[in-house]
Amino acid sequence: MKTNNIFHLPGIKMPVLTHEKIQELTQTPKGKLISGTPFAAFPALLANMESALLQQLALYDRLKHAAADSDSRKMLLLEMLEDHLYLELAHYIQFIKWREQQVSKAS
């Protein structure tokens, strides 16, 4: 599943949300929290996750332009890449919950 590409960083390969990665992420506490979120709460959850990523991106940009410590930039980048995967997972789970809701309405 693809989210909008606002988190594209030149020269950084974004991780791909594969079936195996979905299985792995849903076993983590954060993944379980996302999976357990009611369908109606997903718009707010996604907005919060996107906002947090945009804040991290702004901080990364400031650190990059300030020629800050490369280790702190790398740590922030790794955190952002992980958070981006969780955002994609949230979009995927939202779609699954929507589809389940549609199937139950049709029955």
C-alpha positions, 0 to 999 in steps of 0.5 A: 500500500502506498501513502502519499509521497510527502516523506520522500527524502532524496537519496534515502531508500524508503522501506517497503511494507511487505506481507512479512513486514506487516506480520512483524509489525503487528506483533509489536506493541505499537502494531497491536495498538494500531490493529486494535484501533476502532475504524472510526478513530483512524482519521485522527490516528493517521493525522497524528502519525503524519503530523509527527512524521512531518515534525521529525522531517523538519527537525531532520532538515534543520539538523542537516542544514546546521551540519549537526552530529551525523549520529543524531541525524542517522538515529532520527532518520532510522526512527522516521523510516520506522514511523513511516512503516507504521504509518503505512501499516495504519493505512493498510489496517484501515483499509482492511477494517473498511473492507470488513465493514463493507462485507458485513453491510452487504451480508 
